[in-house]
Amino acid sequence: MSDRVEEFLSAIEEQEVVEAIRLAEKNTSGEIRVHIENTFKGDIESRALEVFSVLKMHNTKLQNGVLIYVAVQNKAFAIYGDKGIHELVAANFWNDTKTIIENQFKSGNFKQGLVEGILHAGEQLKKYFPFSDLDQNELTNEISKS
């Protein structure tokens, strides 16, 4: 894993991740975002929740936002889903998505890990939050960084 946010994904790879988000959200009313930063201190789950809040991801109508948080220097990532998701799914809901991302990250395939994880998350969310014609894109698909 690169040690800097700027080197983690190329501009082209970033656009492929954004496209994966767009495709995943065609199947679900869920909202998926990716946030990449250099490092964090403390507990990764707590940091993911903090970033989720800073990005105002809790403001979705169905409380079905999902954040894939990546800390480059820590070589760590977390998936955080909002309250509306966790009220409906089992505690291990994100395990398969995490495994998909982790397997690709271990091989240095960061873009591929994010793309496959995002598409899988979209498929999983579709079961509980199917897309309807009334759905609006409530959160930007762009990758946030800090």
C-alpha positions, 0 to 999 in steps of 0.5 A: 500500500502506498504511504500517501493519499495522493499515490494510493489511486491514480486519477483514472483509478479514482474515476473507476471507483466513482463509476463503481459507486454509480453502478452499485447505486443503480441497484439500491437506494443505499448511498456509498462513499469512499474516504481516504486519508493518510493515517488515524490514531486510536480505533479505526471503527471510531475514526470511520464513524467520525468521518461518516459524521463529518461527511454528513452521511447520516442525513440520508432519508432511509439512514442507509449510507455506507462509508468505506474508510481507508487509512493509507499509512496504517494499512487499514480500512473499515466499512461503516453503515448507518443506523437504518442498515444495522436495524435490518441486517445481521452483525456479520453483514459486511464480512464478505465485502471486507474479505473481498476488499482485503484480498485485493489490498493484500495483493496491492490491487487497491482500485480493484479491491474498492471497485469489487467491494463497492459492487458487492456492497451494492448487491447486498444493500439491494436486498434491504434497500432496493432501488425505486424510481423515486430515489435520488442520489443523496450523497456525492459519489466522489471520493473524499480525502483528508 
